[in-house]
Amino acid sequence: MAKALFTRRFDATDTKKGVSIRIEASDRPQTFPAWVIDRAVEAGAATRVPRKRSTRTATGDQRHGDS
């Protein structure tokens, strides 16, 4: 999944998957599948939001204070 800021309404359709999604503009980032975000960015309807870095340890464990 990817995040983007949508500046106008956008309709994403993938006829091979049989999927159509209508996205309304918002001042907050929205999460959608990468193919939707890619098409919206190409059409000028959205700006991709960079991913935040993970705070996980090398083992991927975020637990603290385990007994």
N, C-alpha and C positions, 0 to 999 in steps of 0.2 A: 504494500500500500504506500501511496505517496501523498504529500500534502501540497496544497496550493491555495493562493488567494484568488478568488474569482471576482473579476471586475464587472462582468455582465453575465446574463443568463446564457447557458451553453447546453446544447443537446448533443450528447455523445451516443453514436450508434455503431454497433459492430454486427453486421448482418451474418457473419460466419458463426458468431456465438449466439445470435438471436437476442441481443441485449440492447436496450435503449435507456439512457439515463438523462434526466433533465436536472441541471444544477442551477440554482439561483445564486446571484451575486451576494457576497457577504464581506464584512470587514474583518472576519476571523478566518483563519486557515481551515480548510475542509479536507478530509481524507477520502480518497477514492483509489481504485486500482490504477496502476501506473499508465496503462494504455489510455485511460480517460484523461489523466493529467497531461500526458504527451500531446494528445489531440487538442486539448484546450489551449495549451501554450502555443502550439503551431497556429491556431486560429486567432491568437491574440486576446483570448477571453480570460486567461489566468497567468499568474506568475508563480513558478515553483518555489516552495519554502524549503530551505536546506534542512537536512536531518540533524538532530542533536546527537552529539557523541554519547555513547553508552557509558554508564558509570560502573559497569560490571567488572569484577576481578578477572584475572586470567582464566580462572576455572568457570566463570560465568555465574558464580554464586554471590547473591546479594545479602544473604542472611548474616545477622550480627548477634552476638550474645547467646549462641546455642549452648545448651548444657551437655 
